[in-house]
Amino acid sequence: MADGGRTARAFAFPKSERIRKRADIDVVFKKGTRFSVRGLRLHVVPNGTEENRVVFVPVRQFGNSVRRNRARRLVREAYRLSRGDPAGRDLVFVIYPGFDAFAEREEQVKRLLSMAGVSPERRT
């Protein structure tokens, strides 16, 4: 199996896994640990629950709404496909312009998750 034996539900991205409140995002920026690769930055902080929550934020200089939303969709999909087991963390991905291919974004997300200790490759 190409999916490693995981069910379709394991690939879903429900609303419960999204950070929705501005106050929660601010906490991650203020207290979180930062990891960066060229084109993407990740802020991580424990959230006290059993599941990860995530939000994707493009920088203001990104361009028009079409480009911002496409970049957000690419990074969200790359995260959804490469996320590890829930570890009770809040994650904020800050997206920078210039990387419009899915393969580039997927590699960036995998590297950041590995650096943060959230990816399945890191857990052994």
Steps between C-alpha positions, in 0.01 A plus 500: 500500500631842407333665799680286757180322604325816620129543440339779300396660828867533597550726197204728580552853630205577731421841645595379847862494380498866400590799715213742457543770765738793466591471870616139449714604203655783704596253776683284247690801364594626847586175677573259216828358376591612150637288215580640155588389151516720195142593410326370812516542878338289771408606854422216745364502856339224714123548525403266785273279288556169324483635144698745293336821383636698208454826308662623178586871478648667190709814554347834404735559206379181333297660222138472404242274658524236227872445563455507881218247494683267259810504721285431806331205323835354390652517848181367662496202264871431554442508878194277475693235307815507712381567855595258772305364793327762712730630771293778658663800334383819333677566170510825301648486149610842370512488121735714290463561124715350227432126531193418292554130425345235722821294508695798642237572764476133595877477552496817713217367719670163547828664599330731750295221657814291531690789661213554746474129584142475377547284189468122491855467360642653817302277737661160542 
